[in-house]
């Protein structure tokens, strides 16, 4: 519904809109022909690198690497609070396993769940940290 009338529907790419001569490394004419034939999808999406700030705002991991811990402390101006891997937390709550004892054991083991007896192997296998 937003394609018709857009620059893309008229065969225009970003370099056309800015009056820039594109590199001849790619076949722009072929791309424009395919745009005319098939339209565009997801042409304006971004994937910013995760940082501590964006992770806090978006609720995701602050790296593209595996989790270093399933639980850690975050310090902000308002104070300090524990952050738990939200996917692990959801799975533990769903299985009735999220208890004060489990939380305390995770803190004692620097965010690892591998030595917590009540957690099943399939969950332990899924939530290994980068060091495990």
PLY file of the C-alpha trace (Angstrom):
ply
format ascii 1.0
element vertex 132
property float x
property float y
property float z
element edge 131
property int vertex1
property int vertex2
end_header
0.00 0.00 0.00
2.92 2.39 0.55
4.86 1.25 -2.51
2.75 3.00 -5.15
3.90 6.58 -5.51
7.12 5.97 -3.60
10.51 6.76 -5.15
11.10 3.01 -5.51
7.90 2.59 -7.54
9.29 5.19 -9.93
12.59 3.29 -10.24
14.53 5.69 -8.02
17.20 4.56 -5.57
18.88 6.58 -2.83
21.68 7.74 -5.10
19.06 9.12 -7.54
17.41 11.10 -4.75
20.69 12.67 -3.69
22.04 13.37 -7.17
25.04 11.10 -6.62
26.67 9.05 -9.36
26.71 5.43 -8.20
29.63 3.07 -8.43
29.72 0.89 -11.51
30.50 -2.11 -9.33
26.87 -3.33 -9.50
24.30 -3.61 -12.26
21.89 -0.86 -11.19
19.81 -1.12 -14.37
19.12 -4.79 -13.64
18.15 -3.95 -10.05
15.77 -1.24 -11.23
14.22 -3.66 -13.75
13.63 -6.16 -10.94
12.16 -3.39 -8.78
9.72 -2.58 -11.57
8.80 -6.24 -11.97
8.62 -7.35 -8.30
8.49 -4.19 -6.17
10.46 -3.69 -2.96
10.33 -5.23 0.47
12.26 -4.31 3.64
14.31 -1.74 1.75
14.51 0.74 4.61
15.27 -1.50 7.59
18.24 -0.88 9.83
20.21 -3.19 12.09
22.17 -1.02 14.51
25.02 -2.65 16.37
23.96 -3.62 19.87
25.39 -1.52 22.67
24.66 -1.36 26.39
22.31 1.58 25.77
20.37 0.04 22.89
20.21 -3.29 24.71
18.64 -1.61 27.71
16.13 0.28 25.57
15.23 -2.63 23.28
15.52 -5.43 25.81
18.08 -7.50 23.94
21.68 -8.66 24.40
24.33 -5.98 24.22
26.54 -7.96 21.88
26.47 -10.07 18.75
28.40 -12.72 20.68
26.96 -15.43 22.94
25.81 -14.34 26.40
28.68 -14.11 28.88
26.23 -14.61 31.74
22.56 -15.34 32.24
22.44 -12.86 35.12
24.41 -9.71 35.88
24.08 -6.44 37.76
23.39 -3.23 35.87
24.33 0.10 37.40
22.41 3.19 36.37
21.88 6.62 37.92
18.85 5.33 39.82
20.83 2.48 41.39
21.83 -1.10 40.74
19.59 -3.98 39.74
19.88 -7.58 38.55
19.29 -8.35 34.88
18.32 -11.92 33.98
18.33 -13.42 30.47
14.66 -12.82 29.60
14.35 -16.01 27.55
15.74 -18.14 30.36
13.51 -16.38 32.87
10.43 -17.07 30.73
11.35 -20.75 30.41
12.03 -21.14 34.13
8.78 -19.41 35.10
6.86 -21.50 32.56
8.20 -24.70 34.13
7.63 -23.47 37.68
11.38 -23.42 38.39
12.01 -19.71 39.04
12.50 -19.50 42.80
14.54 -17.46 45.24
16.88 -20.44 45.62
17.46 -20.67 41.86
18.07 -16.91 41.65
20.55 -17.06 44.53
22.38 -20.03 43.01
22.62 -18.20 39.66
24.11 -15.18 41.42
26.58 -17.41 43.30
27.61 -19.07 40.02
28.08 -15.78 38.12
24.95 -16.29 36.02
25.46 -19.94 35.16
22.68 -22.50 35.58
24.83 -25.57 34.92
25.19 -26.59 38.61
21.55 -26.05 39.59
20.13 -29.53 40.21
16.43 -28.72 39.65
17.01 -27.36 36.13
16.59 -30.04 33.42
19.38 -30.84 30.95
17.49 -29.46 27.93
17.30 -26.04 29.60
20.95 -26.22 30.69
21.97 -27.08 27.12
19.97 -24.18 25.71
21.28 -21.55 28.12
25.00 -22.23 28.26
27.11 -19.12 28.49
30.04 -18.35 26.23
32.40 -19.93 28.79
30.50 -23.21 29.04
0 1
1 2
2 3
3 4
4 5
5 6
6 7
7 8
8 9
9 10
10 11
11 12
12 13
13 14
14 15
15 16
16 17
17 18
18 19
19 20
20 21
21 22
22 23
23 24
24 25
25 26
26 27
27 28
28 29
29 30
30 31
31 32
32 33
33 34
34 35
35 36
36 37
37 38
38 39
39 40
40 41
41 42
42 43
43 44
44 45
45 46
46 47
47 48
48 49
49 50
50 51
51 52
52 53
53 54
54 55
55 56
56 57
57 58
58 59
59 60
60 61
61 62
62 63
63 64
64 65
65 66
66 67
67 68
68 69
69 70
70 71
71 72
72 73
73 74
74 75
75 76
76 77
77 78
78 79
79 80
80 81
81 82
82 83
83 84
84 85
85 86
86 87
87 88
88 89
89 90
90 91
91 92
92 93
93 94
94 95
95 96
96 97
97 98
98 99
99 100
100 101
101 102
102 103
103 104
104 105
105 106
106 107
107 108
108 109
109 110
110 111
111 112
112 113
113 114
114 115
115 116
116 117
117 118
118 119
119 120
120 121
121 122
122 123
123 124
124 125
125 126
126 127
127 128
128 129
129 130
130 131
